[in-house]
Amino acid sequence: MTRWQPLPATLPGEARHLVEQLRVLKGRTGLSLAELARRTAYSKSSWQRYLSGDRLPPRSAAQVLCRLGGGDQTRLLALWELAEQAWPQGASEPPADGLPVPEPLPIPEPPPVPVQEAEPETRRWRTAALAAFGVIVLLTAGLLWALPRGVLSRACRSTRSCRSRCP
């Protein structure tokens, strides 16, 4: 389990609540930040910034994490809306050289991330169980095929009354 640093004291309550919920969802996934980055369109360092309260995560990042963590998307997106309104915007003054601050380019929403049906650990166990079952079936079939012959032939040889009937 990840040990999180305390959230900045300057973070408004709505933003704090969103980050705490994102941390819970991230914990539910069981993924490290690197694994989370591989499964989503966001880098490890971006997830670190979002989950430490340094940056407001994009709406699509919150949606992806909610899907992976099995959370209530409607509730999380409502939290995101409130956090977006309350999130500290930093310095709204123009830079010292007097040039206007350019508007950030819109970030397109990434395509939905398909959630794998079974984790690799589950797949390994399932494969091992199927292989063991196959071996048991083969051994049972071999025993059933070999056992009646051997038992009958030994029983017939030991009984005089059977000798005429046994092959």
C-alpha positions in Angstrom: 0.0 0.0 0.0 1.3 3.4 -0.9 2.1 5.8 1.9 1.0 9.2 0.8 2.4 12.5 1.9 0.0 14.8 3.6 -1.9 17.0 1.2 -0.9 20.7 1.0 -2.6 22.8 3.7 -3.6 25.4 1.0 -5.7 22.8 -0.9 -9.4 23.7 -0.6 -11.8 21.2 1.0 -13.4 20.2 -2.3 -10.1 19.6 -4.0 -8.8 17.7 -0.9 -11.9 15.4 -1.0 -11.4 14.6 -4.7 -7.7 13.7 -4.2 -8.5 11.6 -1.2 -11.1 9.7 -3.2 -8.7 9.3 -6.1 -6.2 7.8 -3.6 -8.8 5.3 -2.4 -9.5 4.3 -6.0 -5.8 3.9 -6.8 -5.5 1.7 -3.7 -8.4 -0.5 -4.8 -6.7 -1.1 -8.1 -3.6 -2.6 -6.4 -1.5 -1.0 -9.1 1.8 0.9 -8.6 2.1 4.3 -10.2 4.2 2.8 -13.0 1.5 0.1 -13.7 -1.2 2.7 -13.6 0.7 4.7 -16.1 1.1 1.7 -18.4 -2.7 1.1 -18.2 -3.7 4.7 -18.9 -2.7 7.6 -21.1 -1.0 9.4 -18.2 2.6 9.2 -17.1 3.8 8.1 -13.7 4.9 11.6 -12.8 1.4 13.0 -13.8 -0.3 10.5 -11.5 2.1 11.4 -8.8 1.2 15.1 -9.2 -2.6 14.3 -9.3 -2.5 12.1 -6.3 -0.3 14.4 -4.2 -2.6 17.3 -4.8 -0.1 19.4 -6.8 -2.3 19.4 -9.9 -6.0 18.9 -10.7 -6.2 15.7 -12.8 -8.0 16.0 -16.1 -11.6 14.8 -16.0 -10.6 11.8 -18.2 -7.9 10.8 -15.8 -10.4 10.7 -13.0 -12.8 8.7 -15.1 -10.2 6.1 -16.0 -9.0 5.7 -12.4 -12.7 5.4 -11.3 -13.3 2.7 -13.9 -10.1 0.8 -12.9 -10.9 1.1 -9.2 -14.6 0.2 -9.5 -15.9 3.4 -8.2 -19.1 5.3 -8.7 -18.4 7.5 -11.7 -21.3 9.9 -11.3 -20.2 10.7 -7.7 -16.6 11.1 -8.6 -17.3 13.4 -11.5 -19.5 15.5 -9.3 -16.5 15.7 -6.9 -14.3 16.6 -9.8 -16.6 19.5 -10.9 -16.6 20.9 -7.4 -12.8 20.5 -7.1 -12.3 22.2 -10.5 -14.2 25.3 -9.3 -12.2 25.4 -6.0 -8.8 24.4 -7.2 -6.1 27.0 -6.7 -5.2 28.4 -10.1 -1.8 29.8 -9.0 -0.6 33.2 -10.1 -3.2 34.8 -12.4 -0.9 37.7 -13.1 0.9 38.0 -16.4 4.6 37.0 -16.3 7.2 39.6 -15.3 8.1 40.4 -18.9 4.6 41.7 -19.6 3.6 39.1 -22.2 0.1 37.7 -21.8 -0.2 34.1 -20.5 -1.2 31.8 -23.4 -4.3 29.7 -23.0 -3.5 26.1 -22.5 -4.3 23.8 -25.4 -7.3 21.5 -24.9 -6.2 17.9 -24.1 -8.3 15.4 -26.1 -9.8 12.6 -24.0 -8.0 9.4 -24.3 -9.9 6.3 -25.6 -11.4 4.1 -22.9 -8.9 1.7 -21.4 -10.1 -1.9 -21.7 -10.1 -3.6 -18.3 -8.5 -7.0 -18.4 -10.8 -9.8 -17.4 -8.3 -11.6 -15.2 -5.1 -10.4 -13.7 -1.8 -12.3 -14.7 -1.7 -14.0 -11.3 -5.3 -15.3 -11.7 -4.4 -16.5 -15.2 -1.4 -18.4 -13.9 -3.5 -20.2 -11.3 -6.2 -21.0 -13.8 -3.7 -22.4 -16.3 -2.0 -24.5 -13.5 -5.4 -25.8 -12.4 -6.4 -26.8 -15.9 -3.1 -28.5 -16.5 -3.4 -30.5 -13.2 -7.0 -31.4 -14.1 -5.8 -32.7 -17.5 -3.1 -34.8 -15.9 -5.6 -36.3 -13.5 -8.0 -37.1 -16.3 -5.3 -38.8 -18.3 -4.1 -40.8 -15.3 -7.7 -41.9 -14.5 -8.3 -42.9 -18.1 -5.1 -44.9 -18.2 -5.9 -46.7 -15.0 -9.5 -47.5 -16.1 -8.1 -48.8 -19.4 -5.3 -51.0 -17.8 -7.0 -52.1 -14.5 -9.8 -54.3 -15.8 -7.5 -56.3 -18.0 -5.0 -57.0 -15.3 -7.5 -57.7 -12.6 -9.6 -60.0 -14.8 -6.6 -61.9 -16.2 -5.1 -62.5 -12.7 -8.5 -63.6 -11.3 -9.1 -66.0 -14.1 -5.7 -67.6 -13.8 -6.1 -68.2 -10.1 -9.6 -69.9 -10.4 -9.8 -73.3 -12.1 -13.4 -72.9 -13.0 -12.5 -69.8 -15.1 -9.7 -71.2 -17.2 -12.0 -72.4 -19.9 -13.8 -69.1 -20.1 -10.7 -66.7 -19.9 -8.8 -65.7 -23.0 
